[in-house]
Amino acid sequence: MGVFFEETSPVFGVLYVFFWL
């Protein structure tokens, strides 16, 4: 799912990582 978000929008990918951290 993380990859999907990253491909959809870089911003979402960064937010996803931040949430995990």
C-alpha positions as CSV (number, residue, x, y, z in Angstrom):
1,M,0.0,0.0,0.0
2,G,2.9,2.3,0.8
3,V,4.2,2.0,-2.8
4,F,0.8,2.7,-4.2
5,F,0.5,5.9,-2.3
6,E,4.1,6.9,-3.3
7,E,3.3,6.3,-7.0
8,T,0.0,8.2,-6.7
9,S,1.6,11.2,-5.0
10,P,5.1,11.9,-3.5
11,V,3.5,14.0,-0.7
12,F,1.3,11.1,0.4
13,G,4.4,8.8,0.5
14,V,6.3,11.2,2.8
15,L,3.3,11.6,5.1
16,Y,2.9,7.8,5.2
17,V,6.5,7.4,6.3
18,F,6.1,10.2,8.9
19,F,3.0,8.5,10.3
20,W,5.0,5.2,10.6
21,L,7.9,7.0,12.4
